[in-house]
Amino acid sequence: MKKIFRKIRVSTALCTAVAMTACGSDWLELNDPNSLSPGNFPTKIEHVDLLVNSVYGAQHHWYFLGNYWAGYVMYCLDHTIDMLWHEDQGWIDICAGEVKAGNNKVTDPWTALSLGVYYANTALEQIEDYRATAPDSETEALNNYEGECLFFRAYYWWHMLSLYGQPDSEGVGIPIVKKVPKTLEEMYIGREKTGDCYRAIIEDLDAAAGLLTQTDPHRVTLWAAKAFRAKACFFAGETELAKTYLKDCIDNSGKTLESFERYRMMFNGYDEYEYNSESFYEMGNRADPTSGAAYGSPNTGSTLSLYYPPFCIAPDGTRTAMSYGNQYMHDRNLIRFGYTDPAPQSSAVMKTREGEDGETEYYLDEAYLALQQKHRDELGREENGPDPRLYVCALQPFIDEVQMTIDGVNDTRKVAQVDFGKWWEDTSVTTGNDPETFYGWPVRKYNYLEGHLADATRNVAGYNIYFIRLPEIYLMYALLLKDSDPSTALEYVNKVHRRAYNYSVDGASPVDYQSLGDRTRTVDVTDHLANDPLLYELWAEVFGEMRWWEYVRLLDLGEQEKDFYKTISGPGASKTNIVWKDTNYAMPIPTSEFETNPNPDMVQTPGY
């Protein structure tokens, strides 16, 4: 589905062999020119490209953006989703704020991210070695390769820190590994303080910004490094630097907000909408239905949406999952987006009549259907209508459509609630979902919409995954200015808001907030986003992109988010109350890390 600059494949054997050449192991002194050894690798620029290719490829790891990061980790922590599958207590625990040490769904990403750092360090050391014999004509290419590796070392550290590091600058962070260990003792590295981890990330991005000159959006560019550096400074509390860097990205990067229609189409694998004018960096994915494979194998795409796919309605009325079907968008998110219409199976919407054959027929109320179309036509401009981003972030049962082959026939199908059985059947006995109040909308962002994921693409989907977009830059800048220059902060909030409502970004619009304390679209007056346009816009804009959790941690919103979302479905037909503990801000690491590492600073995350 994707056309990316090059096929990205992780080569563990390659990187392991290259790393071991640095150890001086005699058994690697081979005469075979086709074997990897210090004498023949890397000896040309193409070899360096292979090493850097693996640094990119670590993003696709099954434990990271290849699969785990959304459905197992971020979507559970930030309540993007609720659970349809109720038989995995560890999974429910993540959603409910009751994670325990040894929960592999939250500990396994540590392995993938550590591997990404290892690949980056391997490539950086080999680039340095190759420079000694490289011709001058390759200097710029080598600078760009080095800049890419520095970016990615910071990138993998960032994600480790976002999941495992305590938010406080003096809290327990992550190990900062800057070289490939050459002895067992060099592997005994402890966890740094969180503030020192941010400093290491910023230092790498400073260096990357001084090296990168390439402009190909399929690769890491200067502005990708600058935008990342601005965000890192913001999170590190380096306010003045963050302000300067964010403004530089706003004024000089050439980035602009896409139109609403293009924005709506950016997240589902359509080539013409990706690498767009508001993206600073995105992970490139390509579906590979011929040779691709999921479940941990190297591939060029992602299986991120395996657990939260769309459901559609088969000709016989059966709700059919387009992959596993374990999760759906948490119903409370509908309320936060300002959606107040009745649930689709409620008595106000679902009607019955006797068919010609005497059988009961089920149908949806015409007034309800007309109102749903009005929401789409007016894009949030109607009084008390929902935020238009609801339709970017989620699929509406009975209204939206997907492509699906059923019984050999490929056709468009109406989206269904995320549940099994006939679309009109009450499953509350087994699910605990009351048809009068259950919505069960599928997530739309990062979902494949044109067939069963396994059947069509061998589970390897081609949607690109965004890391930093311009709206986030605007809103971070507004957060920095909200006290010292509220009018400028408000303007940047309104730029994001106007695009969402399909107005021109740079001129006043009828939907503009008049102050940073205005009422937002969320229905619940007790929602902490009800009178905070800045945070509401940040939530609505990055919803389903696995970054809201970063701000929940930074701004200490965990307790308030718990109060808003309230419950999670399961186990069985029960509901579990979400709890909050400040230790939830940092997840446990694998026990093997501190059990086999004698460094006194390699410790389990506090609270576990």
MARSEMI-336781 format. One record per residue (C-alpha): residue number from 1; x, y, z. Coordinates in nm, 3 decimals. Example, Ala and Ser with C-alpha at 12.3 -4.5 7.8 and 13.67 -1.06 7.14 Angstrom:
resi  xx  yy  zz
1  1.230  -0.450  0.780
2  1.367  -0.106  0.714
***
This chain:
resi  xx  yy  zz
1  0.000  0.000  0.000
2  0.285  0.237  0.085
3  0.560  0.369  -0.133
4  0.847  0.436  0.102
5  1.201  0.537  0.021
6  1.333  0.190  0.076
7  1.227  -0.139  0.229
8  1.304  -0.139  0.598
9  1.403  -0.468  0.750
10  1.558  -0.542  1.085
11  1.866  -0.763  1.063
12  1.958  -0.888  1.407
13  2.229  -1.114  1.274
14  2.389  -0.828  1.084
15  2.399  -0.591  1.380
16  2.512  -0.861  1.621
17  2.798  -0.956  1.396
18  2.903  -0.597  1.344
19  2.889  -0.528  1.716
20  3.105  -0.829  1.790
21  3.372  -0.712  1.547
22  3.430  -0.427  1.788
23  3.514  -0.679  2.061
24  3.822  -0.806  1.883
25  3.708  -1.169  1.892
26  3.967  -1.386  1.715
27  3.706  -1.620  1.573
28  3.571  -1.336  1.361
29  3.902  -1.294  1.177
30  3.772  -1.480  0.874
31  3.921  -1.502  0.527
32  3.589  -1.554  0.350
33  3.512  -1.220  0.177
34  3.139  -1.298  0.196
35  3.151  -1.314  0.578
36  3.128  -1.016  0.811
37  3.461  -0.925  0.966
38  3.650  -0.611  1.071
39  3.833  -0.615  0.740
40  3.538  -0.615  0.505
41  3.249  -0.446  0.685
42  3.183  -0.163  0.650
43  3.414  -0.085  0.361
44  3.174  0.114  0.144
45  2.886  0.356  0.186
46  2.632  0.088  0.095
47  2.737  -0.105  0.406
48  2.667  0.200  0.620
49  2.326  0.230  0.459
50  2.247  -0.127  0.569
51  2.338  -0.043  0.928
52  2.124  0.271  0.930
53  1.844  0.072  0.768
54  1.834  -0.149  1.079
55  1.812  0.159  1.302
56  1.498  0.263  1.114
57  1.376  -0.095  1.116
58  1.368  -0.125  1.495
59  1.052  0.088  1.488
60  0.874  -0.210  1.332
61  0.959  -0.445  1.617
62  0.660  -0.650  1.731
63  0.700  -0.517  2.086
64  0.699  -0.155  1.969
65  0.521  0.012  1.678
66  0.495  -0.318  1.495
67  0.221  -0.418  1.738
68  0.234  -0.360  2.115
69  0.254  0.015  2.152
70  -0.113  0.099  2.086
71  -0.350  -0.183  2.180
72  -0.144  -0.329  2.461
73  0.008  -0.015  2.606
74  -0.084  0.344  2.517
75  -0.449  0.294  2.422
76  -0.501  0.119  2.755
77  -0.312  0.372  2.967
78  -0.482  0.677  2.814
79  -0.827  0.512  2.775
80  -0.851  0.546  2.400
81  -1.010  0.200  2.420
82  -1.231  -0.021  2.630
83  -1.215  -0.400  2.625
84  -1.440  -0.640  2.435
85  -1.212  -0.933  2.525
86  -1.256  -0.985  2.899
87  -1.050  -1.299  2.963
88  -0.701  -1.149  3.003
89  -0.668  -1.004  3.353
90  -0.325  -0.855  3.284
91  -0.470  -0.659  2.992
92  -0.760  -0.538  3.203
93  -0.512  -0.438  3.474
94  -0.336  -0.198  3.237
95  -0.667  -0.027  3.157
96  -0.773  -0.020  3.522
97  -0.451  0.123  3.669
98  -0.360  -0.200  3.847
99  -0.045  -0.307  3.660
100  0.173  -0.556  3.845
101  0.540  -0.643  3.798
102  0.581  -0.918  3.541
103  0.300  -0.796  3.313
104  0.472  -0.872  2.982
105  0.245  -0.641  2.783
106  0.410  -0.341  2.948
107  0.756  -0.488  3.005
108  0.822  -0.631  2.656
109  0.857  -0.291  2.486
110  1.169  -0.237  2.700
111  1.335  -0.509  2.493
112  1.245  -0.358  2.156
113  1.344  -0.005  2.256
114  1.673  -0.124  2.403
115  1.739  -0.302  2.074
116  1.674  0.023  1.887
117  1.934  0.199  2.103
118  2.177  -0.087  2.043
119  2.133  -0.065  1.666
120  2.185  0.312  1.677
121  2.504  0.277  1.882
122  2.635  0.004  1.651
123  2.575  0.219  1.345
124  2.730  0.528  1.505
125  3.050  0.340  1.592
126  3.078  0.190  1.246
127  3.016  0.527  1.080
128  3.300  0.672  1.286
129  3.531  0.387  1.182
130  3.436  0.415  0.815
131  3.503  0.790  0.809
132  3.877  0.718  0.842
133  3.889  0.575  0.489
134  3.582  0.734  0.328
135  3.635  0.973  0.034
136  3.549  1.340  0.085
137  3.261  1.302  -0.159
138  3.079  1.089  0.100
139  3.112  1.332  0.391
140  2.763  1.480  0.357
141  2.602  1.137  0.325
142  2.787  1.016  0.634
143  2.682  1.330  0.823
144  2.321  1.256  0.740
145  2.355  0.892  0.842
146  2.510  0.998  1.172
147  2.234  1.255  1.226
148  1.968  0.991  1.160
149  2.123  0.754  1.413
150  2.146  1.026  1.678
151  1.782  1.114  1.614
152  1.679  0.753  1.657
153  1.886  0.693  1.968
154  1.700  0.989  2.119
155  1.372  0.856  1.975
156  1.407  0.515  2.139
157  1.519  0.674  2.467
158  1.216  0.906  2.449
159  0.969  0.620  2.422
160  1.144  0.425  2.698
161  1.130  0.731  2.920
162  0.763  0.795  2.838
163  0.670  0.445  2.952
164  0.920  0.359  3.225
165  1.059  0.687  3.361
166  0.908  0.881  3.650
167  0.788  1.226  3.533
168  0.975  1.420  3.802
169  1.323  1.530  3.692
170  1.473  1.374  4.006
171  1.282  1.050  3.957
172  1.406  0.718  3.823
173  1.456  0.731  3.448
174  1.616  0.484  3.208
175  1.968  0.362  3.127
176  2.151  0.598  2.891
177  2.366  0.366  2.683
178  2.593  0.551  2.441
179  2.821  0.274  2.317
180  2.814  -0.093  2.230
181  2.935  -0.287  2.537
182  3.264  -0.466  2.474
183  3.291  -0.644  2.808
184  3.045  -0.792  3.052
185  3.122  -0.514  3.299
186  3.029  -0.249  3.043
187  2.682  -0.402  3.026
188  2.619  -0.321  3.392
189  2.456  0.019  3.345
190  2.210  0.175  3.587
191  1.905  0.394  3.541
192  1.973  0.768  3.529
193  1.752  1.038  3.676
194  1.474  1.150  3.446
195  1.620  1.502  3.410
196  1.954  1.358  3.300
197  1.774  1.139  3.047
198  1.609  1.446  2.892
199  1.949  1.615  2.879
200  2.096  1.317  2.692
201  1.806  1.322  2.446
202  1.850  1.695  2.385
203  2.226  1.658  2.337
204  2.175  1.394  2.069
205  1.918  1.609  1.893
206  2.148  1.914  1.910
207  2.417  1.707  1.740
208  2.170  1.566  1.486
209  2.051  1.917  1.395
210  2.412  2.011  1.318
211  2.455  1.718  1.079
212  2.130  1.675  0.887
213  2.091  1.843  0.549
214  1.868  1.597  0.360
215  1.512  1.701  0.280
216  1.353  1.371  0.175
217  1.044  1.343  0.401
218  1.068  0.964  0.398
219  1.380  0.997  0.612
220  1.480  1.195  0.918
221  1.537  1.558  0.821
222  1.675  1.866  0.992
223  1.324  1.982  1.080
224  1.237  1.643  1.225
225  1.533  1.680  1.461
226  1.447  2.042  1.541
227  1.083  1.966  1.616
228  1.182  1.672  1.835
229  1.439  1.888  2.015
230  1.176  2.156  2.079
231  0.942  1.897  2.230
232  1.220  1.745  2.441
233  1.311  2.088  2.580
234  0.944  2.153  2.656
235  0.915  1.828  2.851
236  1.247  1.887  3.024
237  1.122  2.221  3.158
238  1.379  2.421  2.959
239  1.117  2.685  2.893
240  1.313  2.953  2.710
241  1.490  2.708  2.481
242  1.160  2.533  2.411
243  0.994  2.863  2.329
244  1.274  2.957  2.088
245  1.283  2.618  1.920
246  0.906  2.586  1.886
247  0.882  2.933  1.729
248  1.161  2.838  1.489
249  0.959  2.535  1.380
250  0.648  2.750  1.337
251  0.816  3.031  1.142
252  1.088  2.862  0.941
253  1.007  2.496  0.876
254  0.764  2.567  0.593
255  0.507  2.342  0.759
256  0.136  2.428  0.728
257  -0.183  2.266  0.853
258  -0.354  2.043  0.601
259  -0.718  2.099  0.506
260  -0.973  1.911  0.715
261  -1.048  1.666  0.436
262  -0.682  1.576  0.392
263  -0.636  1.561  0.770
264  -0.927  1.316  0.792
265  -0.754  1.081  0.546
266  -0.400  1.092  0.690
267  -0.413  0.790  0.919
268  -0.535  0.492  0.715
269  -0.262  0.409  0.468
270  -0.349  0.620  0.166
271  -0.024  0.732  0.002
272  -0.144  1.068  -0.124
273  -0.219  1.195  0.227
274  0.103  1.089  0.398
275  0.438  1.271  0.426
276  0.220  1.579  0.421
277  0.269  1.948  0.496
278  0.216  1.922  0.873
279  0.424  1.613  0.948
280  0.773  1.656  1.092
281  0.845  1.285  1.123
282  0.638  0.973  1.065
283  0.727  0.606  1.065
284  0.688  0.483  0.709
285  0.492  0.160  0.667
286  0.415  -0.054  0.365
287  0.172  -0.341  0.351
288  0.332  -0.657  0.216
289  0.059  -0.912  0.135
290  0.298  -1.138  -0.056
291  0.593  -1.193  0.177
292  0.504  -0.994  0.486
293  0.425  -1.162  0.814
294  0.325  -1.044  1.158
295  0.383  -1.197  1.502
296  0.735  -1.074  1.549
297  0.878  -1.138  1.204
298  1.065  -0.859  1.026
299  0.835  -0.668  0.796
300  0.792  -0.334  0.625
301  0.468  -0.236  0.798
302  0.284  -0.258  1.126
303  0.023  -0.471  1.295
304  -0.062  -0.191  1.537
305  -0.438  -0.228  1.480
306  -0.461  -0.605  1.527
307  -0.661  -0.569  1.851
308  -0.893  -0.276  1.771
309  -1.007  -0.329  1.409
310  -1.338  -0.217  1.259
311  -1.640  -0.445  1.269
312  -1.881  -0.451  0.976
313  -2.225  -0.597  0.906
314  -2.242  -0.908  0.690
315  -2.540  -0.962  0.457
316  -2.705  -1.188  0.715
317  -2.681  -0.915  0.981
318  -2.383  -1.067  1.165
319  -2.126  -0.830  1.315
320  -1.792  -0.934  1.167
321  -1.449  -0.832  1.296
322  -1.189  -0.725  1.040
323  -0.916  -0.876  1.259
324  -0.907  -0.997  1.623
325  -1.163  -0.749  1.757
326  -1.054  -0.721  2.122
327  -1.114  -0.348  2.175
328  -1.333  -0.052  2.083
329  -1.320  0.320  2.149
330  -1.407  0.388  2.513
331  -1.765  0.521  2.513
332  -1.670  0.812  2.739
333  -1.467  0.954  2.451
334  -1.791  1.016  2.261
335  -1.910  1.239  2.542
336  -1.580  1.423  2.546
337  -1.610  1.487  2.172
338  -1.955  1.633  2.239
339  -2.166  1.350  2.100
340  -2.502  1.319  2.281
341  -2.728  1.119  2.050
342  -2.879  0.792  2.179
343  -2.698  0.460  2.144
344  -2.772  0.270  1.821
345  -2.938  -0.027  1.992
346  -3.144  0.186  2.227
347  -3.523  0.185  2.206
348  -3.510  0.543  2.077
349  -3.315  0.433  1.770
350  -3.370  0.064  1.692
351  -3.721  -0.010  1.567
352  -3.903  -0.325  1.459
353  -4.175  -0.409  1.213
354  -4.328  -0.721  1.069
355  -4.187  -0.821  0.733
356  -4.377  -0.966  0.441
357  -4.278  -1.314  0.551
358  -4.411  -1.253  0.901
359  -4.062  -1.232  1.050
360  -3.954  -0.939  1.268
361  -3.744  -0.683  1.084
362  -3.509  -0.442  1.261
363  -3.429  -0.094  1.135
364  -3.298  0.239  1.261
365  -3.518  0.542  1.320
366  -3.520  0.776  1.018
367  -3.491  1.089  1.232
368  -3.180  0.945  1.397
369  -3.022  0.869  1.059
370  -3.102  1.219  0.934
371  -2.941  1.373  1.240
372  -2.624  1.169  1.188
373  -2.601  1.296  0.831
374  -2.652  1.653  0.953
375  -2.354  1.615  1.187
376  -2.140  1.516  0.887
377  -2.275  1.787  0.659
378  -2.228  2.072  0.907
379  -1.891  1.953  1.045
380  -1.955  2.069  1.398
381  -2.096  2.409  1.304
382  -2.444  2.317  1.423
383  -2.537  2.421  1.774
384  -2.443  2.149  2.023
385  -2.313  1.920  1.747
386  -2.008  1.699  1.807
387  -1.649  1.797  1.741
388  -1.573  1.698  1.378
389  -1.257  1.520  1.493
390  -1.484  1.249  1.628
391  -1.520  1.132  1.267
392  -1.144  1.142  1.213
393  -1.081  0.935  1.526
394  -1.367  0.685  1.519
395  -1.603  0.497  1.286
396  -1.975  0.527  1.347
397  -2.178  0.206  1.339
398  -2.449  0.197  1.069
399  -2.322  0.522  0.913
400  -1.959  0.478  0.807
401  -1.854  0.212  0.559
402  -1.552  -0.014  0.508
403  -1.448  -0.256  0.235
404  -1.474  -0.625  0.318
405  -1.485  -0.958  0.136
406  -1.752  -1.188  0.281
407  -1.839  -1.525  0.122
408  -1.619  -1.437  -0.173
409  -1.788  -1.103  -0.243
410  -1.590  -0.783  -0.199
411  -1.815  -0.487  -0.127
412  -1.863  -0.185  0.095
413  -2.021  -0.277  0.427
414  -2.177  -0.069  0.699
415  -1.966  -0.042  1.011
416  -2.100  -0.235  1.311
417  -2.072  -0.195  1.684
418  -1.771  -0.382  1.820
419  -1.956  -0.691  1.934
420  -2.046  -1.030  1.790
421  -2.381  -1.180  1.690
422  -2.654  -1.015  1.481
423  -2.643  -0.636  1.489
424  -2.977  -0.616  1.670
425  -2.902  -0.881  1.934
426  -2.868  -0.790  2.301
427  -2.541  -0.936  2.436
428  -2.550  -0.768  2.777
429  -2.562  -1.102  2.962
430  -2.212  -1.193  2.840
431  -2.059  -0.849  2.784
432  -2.224  -0.638  3.053
433  -2.296  -0.372  2.788
434  -2.647  -0.230  2.824
435  -2.790  -0.174  2.472
436  -2.957  0.145  2.595
437  -2.620  0.304  2.671
438  -2.354  0.103  2.481
439  -2.204  0.268  2.171
440  -1.905  0.049  2.079
441  -1.760  0.261  1.798
442  -1.444  0.125  1.634
443  -1.127  0.336  1.641
444  -1.055  0.493  1.300
445  -0.699  0.622  1.333
446  -0.436  0.364  1.240
447  -0.687  0.115  1.108
448  -0.698  -0.069  0.778
449  -1.036  0.000  0.617
450  -1.026  -0.217  0.305
451  -1.054  -0.576  0.414
452  -0.979  -0.832  0.682
453  -0.631  -0.748  0.802
454  -0.494  -1.101  0.790
455  -0.660  -1.201  0.463
456  -0.578  -0.883  0.272
457  -0.230  -0.796  0.392
458  -0.109  -1.088  0.609
459  -0.169  -0.856  0.907
460  0.095  -0.610  0.785
461  -0.081  -0.278  0.732
462  0.062  0.025  0.555
463  -0.061  0.323  0.757
464  0.222  0.561  0.849
465  0.253  0.641  1.221
466  0.310  1.007  1.311
467  0.557  1.115  1.575
468  0.530  1.497  1.559
469  0.278  1.707  1.365
470  0.246  2.086  1.345
471  -0.072  2.109  1.562
472  0.123  1.966  1.854
473  0.397  2.226  1.799
474  0.132  2.501  1.804
475  -0.024  2.372  2.124
476  0.304  2.325  2.309
477  0.390  2.682  2.217
478  0.050  2.794  2.347
479  0.111  2.610  2.675
480  0.432  2.806  2.721
481  0.262  3.139  2.646
482  -0.071  3.094  2.821
483  0.030  3.296  3.129
484  0.271  3.551  2.981
485  0.096  3.614  2.647
486  -0.256  3.465  2.658
487  -0.376  3.637  2.340
488  -0.100  3.477  2.130
489  -0.158  3.143  2.301
490  -0.529  3.169  2.221
491  -0.455  3.237  1.855
492  -0.252  2.917  1.823
493  -0.526  2.720  1.997
494  -0.776  2.868  1.754
495  -0.562  2.779  1.453
496  -0.591  2.413  1.546
497  -0.960  2.453  1.631
498  -1.044  2.626  1.301
499  -0.886  2.352  1.092
500  -1.092  2.095  1.279
501  -1.409  2.283  1.184
502  -1.300  2.334  0.822
503  -1.238  2.708  0.846
504  -0.938  2.900  0.722
505  -0.659  2.860  0.977
506  -0.530  3.217  0.987
507  -0.847  3.426  1.005
508  -1.112  3.466  1.272
509  -1.398  3.219  1.249
510  -1.743  3.176  1.406
511  -1.614  2.882  1.614
512  -1.319  3.067  1.770
513  -1.268  3.042  2.144
514  -1.287  3.386  2.299
515  -1.067  3.302  2.596
516  -0.850  3.023  2.734
517  -1.130  2.952  2.982
518  -1.414  2.905  2.732
519  -1.648  2.607  2.740
520  -1.532  2.320  2.520
521  -1.730  2.045  2.344
522  -1.709  1.789  2.622
523  -2.059  1.721  2.756
524  -1.960  1.642  3.115
525  -1.936  1.968  3.310
526  -1.715  1.793  3.567
527  -1.460  1.696  3.299
528  -1.137  1.882  3.372
529  -1.125  1.971  2.999
530  -1.469  2.137  3.011
531  -1.327  2.489  3.050
532  -0.974  2.441  2.922
533  -0.964  2.489  2.543
534  -0.588  2.445  2.529
535  -0.584  2.102  2.688
536  -0.906  2.000  2.517
537  -0.760  2.083  2.175
538  -0.443  1.893  2.258
539  -0.648  1.589  2.363
540  -0.875  1.603  2.058
541  -0.591  1.660  1.813
542  -0.361  1.378  1.925
543  -0.639  1.136  2.021
544  -0.552  0.785  1.907
545  -0.195  0.879  1.818
546  -0.036  0.738  2.136
547  0.089  1.075  2.263
548  -0.181  1.196  2.503
549  -0.025  0.979  2.774
550  0.292  1.189  2.750
551  0.094  1.497  2.850
552  -0.105  1.315  3.119
553  0.230  1.233  3.281
554  0.387  1.574  3.228
555  0.087  1.772  3.354
556  -0.009  1.529  3.631
557  -0.356  1.461  3.492
558  -0.384  1.097  3.598
559  -0.631  1.143  3.882
560  -0.853  1.371  3.674
561  -0.851  1.132  3.379
562  -0.949  0.847  3.610
563  -1.240  1.055  3.740
564  -1.359  1.113  3.385
565  -1.333  0.760  3.242
566  -1.452  0.585  3.559
567  -1.471  0.216  3.454
568  -1.331  -0.046  3.222
569  -1.525  -0.348  3.087
570  -1.438  -0.686  3.234
571  -1.360  -0.932  3.362
572  -1.657  -1.127  3.232
573  -1.977  -0.922  3.224
574  -1.864  -0.698  3.510
575  -1.726  -0.346  3.510
576  -1.400  -0.267  3.689
577  -1.349  0.073  3.849
578  -1.041  0.253  3.723
579  -0.809  0.345  4.009
580  -0.528  0.595  4.024
581  -0.189  0.578  4.192
582  0.097  0.809  4.105
583  0.311  0.501  4.050
584  0.099  0.443  3.737
585  0.297  0.716  3.562
586  0.592  0.478  3.521
587  0.555  0.113  3.429
588  0.764  -0.177  3.565
589  1.068  -0.297  3.372
590  1.156  -0.665  3.309
591  1.278  -0.824  3.631
592  1.573  -0.977  3.445
593  1.725  -0.630  3.410
594  1.793  -0.581  3.779
595  1.822  -0.948  3.873
596  2.128  -0.998  3.649
597  2.277  -0.649  3.665
598  2.476  -0.574  3.984
599  2.481  -0.198  3.924
600  2.301  -0.052  4.229
601  2.125  0.200  4.005
602  1.960  -0.071  3.795
603  1.643  -0.098  4.001
604  1.280  -0.183  3.949
605  1.052  0.113  3.886
606  0.935  0.243  4.227
607  0.599  0.103  4.327
608  0.647  -0.239  4.170
***
